Amino acid sequence: MERTLTYDGGLAKYQPLRHIICYDDFDRGPSGWLNLMPNYTLENFGVRKSIVEKTQWGPIMLSSATFRFPGTHGSMNGTYSLKLATRPTAWKYEGPPAPGSVSHAIKRLTTHRKPGLLQFEMWYAYKPEQDRIGLSEKDIRAFGICFDMQDAKARNFVGVRYVNSVNGEMKKEWQYMQAADVSDEEWAYDTSGDWCKRGIDPIWYGKRYPDGATDGFKFVPGGRQELCYNESDDKINWLYLRLLYDTAKKQYVEFQSKDQVFDLRGKSPSDTPPYARIEGLLNPVIWVETDTDRRAFLFVDSVVISME
């Protein structure tokens, strides 16, 4: 029997590997993406002790990207994108993220493929809330994407982030996830008894330093890049991002932002001993963080996860 496959025309703006795990165009709904929340497993649905308050992270929603002056942008190809929205709160960069200063979206998957190439692609746009006059590019601290994955030997966080601004100073530089050689206590901002282990959740764990460095990320060589923010806070432009990783070698391969490709071969994420009950985990994650007392938004037109 001859089999013929036809693909959605929206995939033409992507470069997927042979096996597409998911193609999520948010015009068709949230497609399994939801807020990243802590584990409510203690008495009265409490959560475990942590230096980072995780119950107040900013919500995600479907959005038509409507702004005060231009009206409704819609998405890149349709009406709705996935909108990540922080709350209007932030602390200095050097401390743990303030409650609500980050918004995450997560899709909970497991792998069904043999180890090999794995790829994350998305089209996105970023803006702060247009709640005051002026140009506010510096009010967005960072955004990024990653995989939270685990096999029988280790749990790994694999991802990249764009450090846009640190305490109001523009940085505009890409970083990739790799934990510094620190203890679990140092990973949790020098606190003891925090449930988290070194290498886990580098989005908010790992000490941060005034130049934008952290114990959870390393700078991408030659990774300073200008993105298209536009000339006012109510005009959005869609941007392309792609991360390629080898799950067999446990090494990064390359990262693409706009038309620029960054070579990441030879660089590996950090191994953390496996956690219970999550073997085979393959969770893609997206996030945005505000740098000041206003909401930061990340609009995601669509996402493609693919493997060889």
N, C-alpha and C positions, 0 to 999 in steps of 0.2 A: 504494500500500500504506500503510495506516495503522499507525503505530508507537506502541506504548504503553510508557512507562517506569514501572517501580515502584522505589521507593527503600527502603533499609534503614530500619527505624523508628528506629535510633540517630541518624540524621541530623536528627531532629526537634529535637534540642537545639542545632543549629547554624543559621547564617544564610549558607549558601554562595552564591557567585555562580553564574551560569548554567552554566558548565562545570566540573564537579568533576574535578580532576586525580587526586586520591587521597583516599580515606576510609579511614584506618588505625585500626581498632579492634583493639587488641592482644590481645583474646581469640582472634583468629584467627592470631596469630603476630607476628613482628617486622616483617613487611611491608616489608622492605628497609632498615630503620633499623639502623645499626651504629655502632661506636665511631669517633670521628674520630681518625685516626692520621697521623703524618708520612709523607713519601715515602721509602721504603727503596730508594734508587736508587744508592747509592755502593758501593764495594768492600766485600765481606763484609756486604752489606745494611745499610750505614751510612746515616746521615741527614746532611743539611747542617747546617753550624754555625749555632747560634741561641742567643740569650740566654735563650730559653724552652725548657725541657726538655719535649718533647711525647710521649716514648715511655711515660710513666707515667700518663697521664690515667686517671681512674677508669672502670671498666667500665659498660656498660649490660646490662640483662637483662630478661626477662619476670618479673613479680613478682605474687604474690597479696597483697602488702602485709600481711604477717603481723608482728604486734608482740607483745611479751612478755605484756602483760596483757589486751588486748581480743581477741587471737587474730587471725583473718584478716578484713581489711576487704574483700578482693576489689577490683574496680575499680568505677567508677561504674555500669556496666551489665554485670556479669559477674564473671569471676574475675581476669583478668590485665590489668595495666597495664604500660607500659614504664617501668622504673625506672633512673634515672641515679644513680650512687653515686660520690661522690668518695672519695679515700683520706683517712685521718685526719692531714692535714698542711696547714699554711698558714704563710705568712710575713705580715709586716705589709702592709697594703693598698698602701702607697706603692711597693712593689717589684714585680717581675714575679711572676706566680702561681707558687707552689711546685710542684715536680713532683707530680702526683697531686691537687692541690687543686681541680681542675676536672674535671667529667665532661661529655662532649658526646655527643649522638646526631646523626647525619647521614643523610639519604636522598639518594642521588645521582640527580638527574634532569636532563633537558634540556627546553627549552621547544619546543612545537609550535604555539603560538598566536601570532597577531599581537599587537603591543604593545597594552596596555590595562590594565584593573584586575586586580590580583593580590591574593589574600587568604590569610592564614594564620590558622587557628582551632585552639584546643585546650582541653580540660578537663584540669586538673592539680591536684596537691596537693604540698606541700613539708614536709619534716621533717628534723631531724637524727637520728642514731642514738640510741635511748634506752639509752645505756650508762652513765648516771650520774643521780643524783637531781636534782630541780629542774625549772625551766622553761627551755628552751634556745633560744628563738626567735632570740636574738642570735647564735647560732653559725652561722647561714646567711648568707653574705655577699651573694650575688646569684644570680639566675637570669634566663633570657631566651630569646628566639627570634629567628631572622633568616633571610634568604635570602642566599646567596652566589651572585651571578649575573654573567653576562658576555655582552655582545653584541659586535658588530664594533668598537665604539669604546672601550669601557671595561669594567672589572670594578667591581662595586658590592657593598657590604655594606649591607643594609637590615634594620633590626631594632630591637627594644626590649629593655630589661632592667629588672628591679626591684632596686634597691640596697637590700637589707634591713638590712645592718649593716656598719659599717666599724670595724675594730679593737675590736669589742665594743660600739660605740655604735650604737643604732638610728637608721636614716635613713628607711626606708620610702618611697622616692621612685622614680618611673619616669624613664628616660632613653631617648633614641633615638640610633641610630648616625649619627654625622657626625664626620669626622676634623678635628682642629685643623690650622691652617696651620703644619705642622712639617716638618722634613726627614726623610728615611728613617732617618738615624742617630738623630735624636731620637725617632722613632716606636718604635725598637728600644731604648729606654732608654739612649740615648747610646752605643751600641756600633756599631762599623763592621764591615762584612763580613757582617752578618746578611742572609739571603736575602730577608727580607720587605720590602715597600714600604709607604709611607704609605697608610693606608686599608684595608689587607688584615688580616684576622683581628683586629679590634678587641676580640674577646672576651678576648684576653690581651695584645695589643700596645697601645701608647699609654700614656704616663706617667700615673700615678695620683696623686691629691692627697687630703689628709686629710679634706676635706669630702665625699668620694665622687665628685668630678669625675674625668674622665680625658680624655686627648687623643683618645679614640675615640668618646666619647658626649657629648651635650648633654642637659641636664635638660629634660624635658617641662614646658611652662608649666602651673602648677597641678597638677603631677604627684605631689604627696604623697598617698598613699592607704593607708588601713588595710585589710589583708587579713584573712581569717578563719584565724587560726593554731590556734585552740581553746585549751583550758585545760590541756592536758598534751601531752607529746611523743609520745604514742601514739594520738592521735585525729586523723584526717585529714578534711578537708572539701574537696570538689571545687570548683574555681574556673574561671571562663570567661575566655578571652583571645582577642582578635581584632585583627589588624593588616591595614589596607587600604593598598595602594601602587599608584601609576599608573606602569607601565613605559614608557608612551608619553611622558609628561611628565618622567619620572624624578623624581617628587616623592611624598612621603608624602601620604596623604589623611586618615586618622584611625586611632585606636587605642582599643580598648575593653577595659576590665578590670572584671569584674563588670558592673554596670549603668551604669558611668560611661564616657562617650565623650570622648576628648581630640582636639581639632582639630589636625592636624599639617599642614594645607595650606600650601604655600609653602616647606616645608622639604625639602631634598634630601640624599641621601647623597653621599659623596665619590667622584669619578671617579679610578680608577687605570688606567694604560695596560694594555691586555689582556695576559693571560698566554698562552703558547703552548698549543695543543691543547685548550682548554676553551671555545671559542665556543659559545654556546647554553646554557651552564651555568645550572641552576636548582636549587640545593641548599638545601632547608630544613634548619635546624640548631636544636637545643635544647641548653641547657646549664644547669649549676648549679655554684656555687663555695662552698666552705666558708670560714669566717672564723677557724677555730681547729683544734685537734688532734683533731677528731672528724669522722666521715663525715657528709656532707649528702646527702639524698635528694630527688629530684624524681620524682614518680609522674605519668605521662601516661596518662590513660584512653584518649584517642583524639585524632586529628589530622585536619583537613580542609584541603586545599589546593585553591583554586578560582580560576577566571578568568572574565572576561566574554568 
